[in-house]
């Protein structure tokens, strides 16, 4: 049985200053892709912990949701309970 896996890659441009900061927090045996995934998980966890912290009116919830869901480059989905996933 043969299995062929195609992994795509993308080049991104960052400043030297950003590169140096990333190198400081990147693990010794960690790739940049793994680093970015780790940082994204941390960001997601922090965001999820703050959901429901404020008592918002329905109008405020709609305004916030519209702003978030209309931003380019992100794909937000609303679950049946109104949470952002």
Biopython code that builds the backbone (N, CA, C, O; Angstrom):
import numpy as np
from Bio.PDB.StructureBuilder import StructureBuilder

atoms = [
    (1, "UNK", "N", (0.836, -1.174, 0.000)),
    (1, "UNK", "CA", (0.000, 0.000, 0.000)),
    (1, "UNK", "C", (0.881, 1.237, 0.000)),
    (1, "UNK", "O", (1.801, 1.364, 0.808)),
    (2, "UNK", "N", (0.586, 2.144, -0.916)),
    (2, "UNK", "CA", (1.346, 3.383, -1.008)),
    (2, "UNK", "C", (0.497, 4.545, -0.527)),
    (2, "UNK", "O", (-0.701, 4.625, -0.799)),
    (3, "UNK", "N", (1.137, 5.426, 0.182)),
    (3, "UNK", "CA", (0.439, 6.602, 0.669)),
    (3, "UNK", "C", (1.242, 7.825, 0.263)),
    (3, "UNK", "O", (2.436, 7.927, 0.543)),
    (4, "UNK", "N", (0.577, 8.734, -0.390)),
    (4, "UNK", "CA", (1.250, 9.949, -0.845)),
    (4, "UNK", "C", (0.658, 11.138, -0.099)),
    (4, "UNK", "O", (-0.546, 11.388, -0.164)),
    (5, "UNK", "N", (1.497, 11.854, 0.595)),
    (5, "UNK", "CA", (1.045, 13.021, 1.344)),
    (5, "UNK", "C", (1.719, 14.249, 0.748)),
    (5, "UNK", "O", (2.945, 14.324, 0.664)),
    (6, "UNK", "N", (0.909, 15.195, 0.342)),
    (6, "UNK", "CA", (1.439, 16.447, -0.199)),
    (6, "UNK", "C", (1.270, 17.537, 0.841)),
    (6, "UNK", "O", (0.150, 17.858, 1.238)),
    (7, "UNK", "N", (2.364, 18.098, 1.276)),
    (7, "UNK", "CA", (2.303, 19.198, 2.226)),
    (7, "UNK", "C", (2.671, 20.476, 1.487)),
    (7, "UNK", "O", (3.710, 20.555, 0.832)),
    (8, "UNK", "N", (1.822, 21.452, 1.599)),
    (8, "UNK", "CA", (2.135, 22.722, 0.967)),
    (8, "UNK", "C", (2.883, 23.594, 1.956)),
    (8, "UNK", "O", (2.806, 23.401, 3.170)),
    (9, "UNK", "N", (3.586, 24.527, 1.427)),
    (9, "UNK", "CA", (4.285, 25.481, 2.285)),
    (9, "UNK", "C", (4.105, 26.867, 1.705)),
    (9, "UNK", "O", (3.849, 27.034, 0.512)),
    (10, "UNK", "N", (4.242, 27.851, 2.564)),
    (10, "UNK", "CA", (4.114, 29.254, 2.167)),
    (10, "UNK", "C", (5.298, 30.009, 2.727)),
    (10, "UNK", "O", (5.760, 29.732, 3.834)),
    (11, "UNK", "N", (5.778, 30.948, 1.971)),
    (11, "UNK", "CA", (6.831, 31.838, 2.446)),
    (11, "UNK", "C", (6.182, 33.095, 2.990)),
    (11, "UNK", "O", (5.266, 33.645, 2.380)),
    (12, "UNK", "N", (6.659, 33.544, 4.135)),
    (12, "UNK", "CA", (6.169, 34.791, 4.704)),
    (12, "UNK", "C", (7.357, 35.707, 4.939)),
    (12, "UNK", "O", (8.483, 35.251, 5.136)),
    (13, "UNK", "N", (7.092, 36.982, 4.915)),
    (13, "UNK", "CA", (8.145, 37.968, 5.132)),
    (13, "UNK", "C", (7.960, 38.583, 6.514)),
    (13, "UNK", "O", (6.880, 39.075, 6.842)),
    (14, "UNK", "N", (9.012, 38.553, 7.316)),
    (14, "UNK", "CA", (8.989, 39.177, 8.639)),
    (14, "UNK", "C", (10.247, 40.014, 8.800)),
    (14, "UNK", "O", (11.251, 39.780, 8.127)),
    (15, "UNK", "N", (10.186, 40.974, 9.682)),
    (15, "UNK", "CA", (11.361, 41.816, 9.912)),
    (15, "UNK", "C", (12.398, 41.045, 10.734)),
    (15, "UNK", "O", (12.088, 40.035, 11.366)),
    (16, "UNK", "N", (13.590, 41.529, 10.710)),
    (16, "UNK", "CA", (14.673, 40.922, 11.485)),
    (16, "UNK", "C", (14.349, 40.942, 12.977)),
    (16, "UNK", "O", (14.664, 39.997, 13.701)),
    (17, "UNK", "N", (13.724, 42.016, 13.425)),
    (17, "UNK", "CA", (13.346, 42.155, 14.834)),
    (17, "UNK", "C", (12.350, 41.061, 15.237)),
    (17, "UNK", "O", (12.499, 40.448, 16.294)),
    (18, "UNK", "N", (11.339, 40.815, 14.402)),
    (18, "UNK", "CA", (10.352, 39.773, 14.682)),
    (18, "UNK", "C", (11.026, 38.404, 14.665)),
    (18, "UNK", "O", (10.745, 37.564, 15.520)),
    (19, "UNK", "N", (11.905, 38.178, 13.707)),
    (19, "UNK", "CA", (12.615, 36.898, 13.618)),
    (19, "UNK", "C", (13.406, 36.625, 14.897)),
    (19, "UNK", "O", (13.369, 35.515, 15.428)),
    (20, "UNK", "N", (14.110, 37.623, 15.384)),
    (20, "UNK", "CA", (14.902, 37.453, 16.608)),
    (20, "UNK", "C", (14.015, 37.127, 17.813)),
    (20, "UNK", "O", (14.373, 36.300, 18.652)),
    (21, "UNK", "N", (12.852, 37.787, 17.889)),
    (21, "UNK", "CA", (11.932, 37.513, 18.997)),
    (21, "UNK", "C", (11.364, 36.100, 18.905)),
    (21, "UNK", "O", (11.222, 35.417, 19.919)),
    (22, "UNK", "N", (11.037, 35.661, 17.686)),
    (22, "UNK", "CA", (10.537, 34.302, 17.498)),
    (22, "UNK", "C", (11.599, 33.270, 17.854)),
    (22, "UNK", "O", (11.285, 32.232, 18.436)),
    (23, "UNK", "N", (12.842, 33.546, 17.510)),
    (23, "UNK", "CA", (13.939, 32.621, 17.811)),
    (23, "UNK", "C", (14.120, 32.455, 19.322)),
    (23, "UNK", "O", (14.504, 31.383, 19.792)),
    (24, "UNK", "N", (13.844, 33.513, 20.076)),
    (24, "UNK", "CA", (13.983, 33.444, 21.532)),
    (24, "UNK", "C", (12.944, 32.530, 22.165)),
    (24, "UNK", "O", (13.216, 31.904, 23.190)),
    (25, "UNK", "N", (11.753, 32.445, 21.566)),
    (25, "UNK", "CA", (10.701, 31.638, 22.171)),
    (25, "UNK", "C", (10.529, 30.277, 21.499)),
    (25, "UNK", "O", (9.793, 29.427, 22.000)),
    (26, "UNK", "N", (11.202, 30.067, 20.372)),
    (26, "UNK", "CA", (11.108, 28.795, 19.656)),
    (26, "UNK", "C", (11.918, 27.735, 20.388)),
    (26, "UNK", "O", (13.057, 27.977, 20.787)),
    (27, "UNK", "N", (11.326, 26.567, 20.561)),
    (27, "UNK", "CA", (12.034, 25.462, 21.190)),
    (27, "UNK", "C", (13.187, 24.981, 20.326)),
    (27, "UNK", "O", (13.191, 25.189, 19.113)),
    (28, "UNK", "N", (14.162, 24.336, 20.951)),
    (28, "UNK", "CA", (15.369, 23.892, 20.246)),
    (28, "UNK", "C", (15.045, 22.953, 19.087)),
    (28, "UNK", "O", (15.623, 23.085, 18.008)),
    (29, "UNK", "N", (14.141, 22.022, 19.292)),
    (29, "UNK", "CA", (13.770, 21.061, 18.246)),
    (29, "UNK", "C", (12.405, 21.366, 17.648)),
    (29, "UNK", "O", (11.747, 20.476, 17.108)),
    (30, "UNK", "N", (11.980, 22.612, 17.742)),
    (30, "UNK", "CA", (10.655, 23.010, 17.272)),
    (30, "UNK", "C", (10.782, 23.743, 15.940)),
    (30, "UNK", "O", (11.621, 24.632, 15.790)),
    (31, "UNK", "N", (9.951, 23.367, 14.983)),
    (31, "UNK", "CA", (9.943, 24.080, 13.703)),
    (31, "UNK", "C", (9.149, 25.373, 13.872)),
    (31, "UNK", "O", (8.437, 25.549, 14.861)),
    (32, "UNK", "N", (9.279, 26.271, 12.903)),
    (32, "UNK", "CA", (8.495, 27.495, 12.975)),
    (32, "UNK", "C", (7.005, 27.186, 12.856)),
    (32, "UNK", "O", (6.190, 27.848, 13.498)),
    (33, "UNK", "N", (6.638, 26.207, 12.058)),
    (33, "UNK", "CA", (5.227, 25.820, 11.953)),
    (33, "UNK", "C", (4.704, 25.350, 13.305)),
    (33, "UNK", "O", (3.598, 25.717, 13.702)),
    (34, "UNK", "N", (5.480, 24.548, 14.009)),
    (34, "UNK", "CA", (5.076, 24.075, 15.338)),
    (34, "UNK", "C", (4.975, 25.240, 16.315)),
    (34, "UNK", "O", (4.061, 25.289, 17.138)),
    (35, "UNK", "N", (5.918, 26.177, 16.220)),
    (35, "UNK", "CA", (5.886, 27.369, 17.077)),
    (35, "UNK", "C", (4.612, 28.165, 16.833)),
    (35, "UNK", "O", (3.927, 28.549, 17.781)),
    (36, "UNK", "N", (4.291, 28.414, 15.564)),
    (36, "UNK", "CA", (3.096, 29.188, 15.246)),
    (36, "UNK", "C", (1.838, 28.481, 15.739)),
    (36, "UNK", "O", (0.933, 29.128, 16.267)),
    (37, "UNK", "N", (1.771, 27.166, 15.574)),
    (37, "UNK", "CA", (0.613, 26.418, 16.062)),
    (37, "UNK", "C", (0.492, 26.519, 17.581)),
    (37, "UNK", "O", (-0.608, 26.655, 18.118)),
    (38, "UNK", "N", (1.626, 26.452, 18.260)),
    (38, "UNK", "CA", (1.617, 26.575, 19.728)),
    (38, "UNK", "C", (1.128, 27.956, 20.147)),
    (38, "UNK", "O", (0.319, 28.074, 21.067)),
    (39, "UNK", "N", (1.610, 28.993, 19.483)),
    (39, "UNK", "CA", (1.194, 30.348, 19.820)),
    (39, "UNK", "C", (-0.288, 30.568, 19.517)),
    (39, "UNK", "O", (-0.981, 31.262, 20.262)),
    (40, "UNK", "N", (-0.770, 29.979, 18.430)),
    (40, "UNK", "CA", (-2.190, 30.100, 18.088)),
    (40, "UNK", "C", (-3.070, 29.378, 19.104)),
    (40, "UNK", "O", (-4.154, 29.858, 19.434)),
    (41, "UNK", "N", (-2.611, 28.224, 19.606)),
    (41, "UNK", "CA", (-3.369, 27.499, 20.639)),
    (41, "UNK", "C", (-3.458, 28.333, 21.908)),
    (41, "UNK", "O", (-4.512, 28.401, 22.542)),
    (42, "UNK", "N", (-2.351, 28.966, 22.276)),
    (42, "UNK", "CA", (-2.326, 29.819, 23.472)),
    (42, "UNK", "C", (-3.310, 30.970, 23.300)),
    (42, "UNK", "O", (-4.079, 31.272, 24.213)),
    (43, "UNK", "N", (-3.290, 31.618, 22.123)),
    (43, "UNK", "CA", (-4.199, 32.732, 21.860)),
    (43, "UNK", "C", (-5.649, 32.261, 21.924)),
    (43, "UNK", "O", (-6.491, 32.935, 22.517)),
    (44, "UNK", "N", (-5.948, 31.113, 21.319)),
    (44, "UNK", "CA", (-7.312, 30.582, 21.304)),
    (44, "UNK", "C", (-7.780, 30.289, 22.732)),
    (44, "UNK", "O", (-8.910, 30.612, 23.098)),
    (45, "UNK", "N", (-6.911, 29.679, 23.531)),
    (45, "UNK", "CA", (-7.282, 29.359, 24.913)),
    (45, "UNK", "C", (-7.573, 30.621, 25.716)),
    (45, "UNK", "O", (-8.515, 30.649, 26.507)),
    (46, "UNK", "N", (-6.774, 31.661, 25.520)),
    (46, "UNK", "CA", (-6.999, 32.908, 26.243)),
    (46, "UNK", "C", (-8.316, 33.542, 25.817)),
    (46, "UNK", "O", (-9.054, 34.068, 26.651)),
    (47, "UNK", "N", (-8.614, 33.494, 24.517)),
    (47, "UNK", "CA", (-9.863, 34.067, 24.027)),
    (47, "UNK", "C", (-11.058, 33.291, 24.570)),
    (47, "UNK", "O", (-12.047, 33.890, 24.991)),
    (48, "UNK", "N", (-10.972, 31.957, 24.563)),
    (48, "UNK", "CA", (-12.100, 31.146, 25.013)),
    (48, "UNK", "C", (-12.403, 31.374, 26.493)),
    (48, "UNK", "O", (-13.563, 31.331, 26.904)),
    (49, "UNK", "N", (-11.370, 31.615, 27.286)),
    (49, "UNK", "CA", (-11.584, 31.848, 28.716)),
    (49, "UNK", "C", (-12.296, 33.168, 28.971)),
    (49, "UNK", "O", (-12.934, 33.336, 30.011)),
    (50, "UNK", "N", (-12.196, 34.110, 28.031)),
    (50, "UNK", "CA", (-12.831, 35.409, 28.233)),
    (50, "UNK", "C", (-14.260, 35.455, 27.709)),
    (50, "UNK", "O", (-14.983, 36.406, 28.006)),
    (51, "UNK", "N", (-14.692, 34.452, 26.936)),
    (51, "UNK", "CA", (-16.065, 34.440, 26.425)),
    (51, "UNK", "C", (-17.046, 34.367, 27.582)),
    (51, "UNK", "O", (-16.864, 33.586, 28.517)),
    (52, "UNK", "N", (-18.074, 35.176, 27.514)),
    (52, "UNK", "CA", (-19.103, 35.175, 28.543)),
    (52, "UNK", "C", (-18.751, 36.000, 29.764)),
    (52, "UNK", "O", (-19.488, 35.992, 30.750)),
    (53, "UNK", "N", (-17.631, 36.715, 29.715)),
    (53, "UNK", "CA", (-17.198, 37.490, 30.874)),
    (53, "UNK", "C", (-18.031, 38.761, 31.058)),
    (53, "UNK", "O", (-18.123, 39.285, 32.168)),
    (54, "UNK", "N", (-18.639, 39.258, 29.975)),
    (54, "UNK", "CA", (-19.447, 40.468, 30.052)),
    (54, "UNK", "C", (-20.904, 40.139, 29.798)),
    (54, "UNK", "O", (-21.227, 39.208, 29.060)),
    (55, "UNK", "N", (-21.765, 40.903, 30.412)),
    (55, "UNK", "CA", (-23.191, 40.797, 30.127)),
    (55, "UNK", "C", (-23.505, 41.785, 29.012)),
    (55, "UNK", "O", (-23.592, 42.990, 29.250)),
    (56, "UNK", "N", (-23.675, 41.277, 27.803)),
    (56, "UNK", "CA", (-23.921, 42.122, 26.651)),
    (56, "UNK", "C", (-25.385, 42.049, 26.245)),
    (56, "UNK", "O", (-26.046, 41.027, 26.430)),
    (57, "UNK", "N", (-25.872, 43.137, 25.697)),
    (57, "UNK", "CA", (-27.219, 43.126, 25.136)),
    (57, "UNK", "C", (-27.164, 42.380, 23.800)),
    (57, "UNK", "O", (-26.086, 42.172, 23.242)),
    (58, "UNK", "N", (-28.319, 41.984, 23.299)),
    (58, "UNK", "CA", (-28.368, 41.304, 21.997)),
    (58, "UNK", "C", (-27.810, 42.190, 20.899)),
    (58, "UNK", "O", (-27.129, 41.706, 19.995)),
    (59, "UNK", "N", (-28.096, 43.494, 20.971)),
    (59, "UNK", "CA", (-27.583, 44.442, 19.967)),
    (59, "UNK", "C", (-26.053, 44.461, 19.991)),
    (59, "UNK", "O", (-25.416, 44.441, 18.938)),
    (60, "UNK", "N", (-25.460, 44.500, 21.197)),
    (60, "UNK", "CA", (-23.999, 44.500, 21.321)),
    (60, "UNK", "C", (-23.404, 43.202, 20.783)),
    (60, "UNK", "O", (-22.383, 43.224, 20.096)),
    (61, "UNK", "N", (-24.043, 42.067, 21.094)),
    (61, "UNK", "CA", (-23.564, 40.777, 20.598)),
    (61, "UNK", "C", (-23.574, 40.743, 19.076)),
    (61, "UNK", "O", (-22.621, 40.268, 18.458)),
    (62, "UNK", "N", (-24.644, 41.245, 18.470)),
    (62, "UNK", "CA", (-24.754, 41.259, 17.005)),
    (62, "UNK", "C", (-23.683, 42.159, 16.403)),
    (62, "UNK", "O", (-23.056, 41.790, 15.410)),
    (63, "UNK", "N", (-23.462, 43.334, 16.987)),
    (63, "UNK", "CA", (-22.443, 44.257, 16.483)),
    (63, "UNK", "C", (-21.054, 43.631, 16.557)),
    (63, "UNK", "O", (-20.274, 43.732, 15.610)),
    (64, "UNK", "N", (-20.746, 42.987, 17.673)),
    (64, "UNK", "CA", (-19.432, 42.358, 17.848)),
    (64, "UNK", "C", (-19.283, 41.195, 16.879)),
    (64, "UNK", "O", (-18.257, 41.075, 16.209)),
    (65, "UNK", "N", (-20.303, 40.332, 16.798)),
    (65, "UNK", "CA", (-20.241, 39.179, 15.897)),
    (65, "UNK", "C", (-20.064, 39.628, 14.450)),
    (65, "UNK", "O", (-19.254, 39.051, 13.724)),
    (66, "UNK", "N", (-20.808, 40.649, 14.017)),
    (66, "UNK", "CA", (-20.692, 41.148, 12.645)),
    (66, "UNK", "C", (-19.286, 41.649, 12.368)),
    (66, "UNK", "O", (-18.732, 41.399, 11.298)),
    (67, "UNK", "N", (-18.703, 42.360, 13.338)),
    (67, "UNK", "CA", (-17.346, 42.872, 13.169)),
    (67, "UNK", "C", (-16.344, 41.728, 13.037)),
    (67, "UNK", "O", (-15.483, 41.756, 12.158)),
    (68, "UNK", "N", (-16.452, 40.731, 13.898)),
    (68, "UNK", "CA", (-15.513, 39.605, 13.869)),
    (68, "UNK", "C", (-15.684, 38.775, 12.601)),
    (68, "UNK", "O", (-14.704, 38.444, 11.934)),
    (69, "UNK", "N", (-16.915, 38.446, 12.275)),
    (69, "UNK", "CA", (-17.159, 37.536, 11.150)),
    (69, "UNK", "C", (-16.881, 38.169, 9.802)),
    (69, "UNK", "O", (-16.711, 37.446, 8.820)),
    (70, "UNK", "N", (-16.828, 39.497, 9.714)),
    (70, "UNK", "CA", (-16.569, 40.165, 8.433)),
    (70, "UNK", "C", (-15.110, 40.521, 8.221)),
    (70, "UNK", "O", (-14.770, 41.152, 7.220)),
    (71, "UNK", "N", (-14.247, 40.132, 9.136)),
    (71, "UNK", "CA", (-12.822, 40.430, 8.965)),
    (71, "UNK", "C", (-12.201, 39.481, 7.945)),
    (71, "UNK", "O", (-12.466, 38.280, 7.979)),
    (72, "UNK", "N", (-11.381, 40.006, 7.042)),
    (72, "UNK", "CA", (-10.757, 39.142, 6.037)),
    (72, "UNK", "C", (-9.691, 38.240, 6.651)),
    (72, "UNK", "O", (-9.055, 38.597, 7.643)),
    (73, "UNK", "N", (-9.508, 37.073, 6.050)),
    (73, "UNK", "CA", (-8.445, 36.177, 6.474)),
    (73, "UNK", "C", (-8.814, 35.229, 7.590)),
    (73, "UNK", "O", (-7.982, 34.415, 7.993)),
    (74, "UNK", "N", (-10.015, 35.300, 8.100)),
    (74, "UNK", "CA", (-10.446, 34.407, 9.177)),
    (74, "UNK", "C", (-11.743, 33.734, 8.768)),
    (74, "UNK", "O", (-12.557, 34.308, 8.046)),
    (75, "UNK", "N", (-11.918, 32.535, 9.231)),
    (75, "UNK", "CA", (-13.162, 31.814, 8.991)),
    (75, "UNK", "C", (-13.765, 31.460, 10.343)),
    (75, "UNK", "O", (-13.364, 30.480, 10.971)),
    (76, "UNK", "N", (-14.721, 32.252, 10.784)),
    (76, "UNK", "CA", (-15.365, 32.034, 12.071)),
    (76, "UNK", "C", (-16.684, 31.334, 11.843)),
    (76, "UNK", "O", (-17.408, 31.647, 10.897)),
    (77, "UNK", "N", (-16.997, 30.391, 12.705)),
    (77, "UNK", "CA", (-18.265, 29.689, 12.621)),
    (77, "UNK", "C", (-18.965, 29.811, 13.957)),
    (77, "UNK", "O", (-18.337, 29.781, 15.016)),
    (78, "UNK", "N", (-20.266, 29.949, 13.886)),
    (78, "UNK", "CA", (-21.068, 30.069, 15.097)),
    (78, "UNK", "C", (-21.674, 28.719, 15.403)),
    (78, "UNK", "O", (-22.307, 28.119, 14.535)),
    (79, "UNK", "N", (-21.495, 28.223, 16.625)),
    (79, "UNK", "CA", (-22.096, 26.953, 17.008)),
    (79, "UNK", "C", (-23.555, 27.169, 17.357)),
    (79, "UNK", "O", (-24.031, 28.304, 17.366)),
    (80, "UNK", "N", (-24.262, 26.100, 17.641)),
    (80, "UNK", "CA", (-25.662, 26.200, 17.987)),
    (80, "UNK", "C", (-25.904, 26.975, 19.263)),
    (80, "UNK", "O", (-27.016, 27.456, 19.485)),
    (81, "UNK", "N", (-24.889, 27.112, 20.116)),
    (81, "UNK", "CA", (-25.073, 27.815, 21.384)),
    (81, "UNK", "C", (-24.625, 29.268, 21.297)),
    (81, "UNK", "O", (-24.655, 29.981, 22.300)),
    (82, "UNK", "N", (-24.213, 29.714, 20.125)),
    (82, "UNK", "CA", (-23.806, 31.097, 19.964)),
    (82, "UNK", "C", (-22.339, 31.341, 20.247)),
    (82, "UNK", "O", (-21.899, 32.490, 20.257)),
    (83, "UNK", "N", (-21.576, 30.291, 20.477)),
    (83, "UNK", "CA", (-20.154, 30.446, 20.743)),
    (83, "UNK", "C", (-19.393, 30.515, 19.424)),
    (83, "UNK", "O", (-19.825, 29.950, 18.419)),
    (84, "UNK", "N", (-18.269, 31.203, 19.434)),
    (84, "UNK", "CA", (-17.406, 31.255, 18.265)),
    (84, "UNK", "C", (-16.450, 30.080, 18.329)),
    (84, "UNK", "O", (-15.802, 29.855, 19.351)),
    (85, "UNK", "N", (-16.362, 29.338, 17.249)),
    (85, "UNK", "CA", (-15.446, 28.184, 17.208)),
    (85, "UNK", "C", (-14.376, 28.418, 16.189)),
    (85, "UNK", "O", (-13.506, 27.568, 16.000)),
]
sb = StructureBuilder()
sb.init_structure("model")
sb.init_model(0)
sb.init_chain("A")
sb.init_seg("    ")
for serial, (resi, resn, name, xyz) in enumerate(atoms, 1):
    if name == "N":
        sb.init_residue(resn, " ", resi, " ")
    sb.init_atom(name, np.array(xyz, "f"), 0.0, 1.0, " ", f" {name:<3s}", serial, name[0])
structure = sb.get_structure()
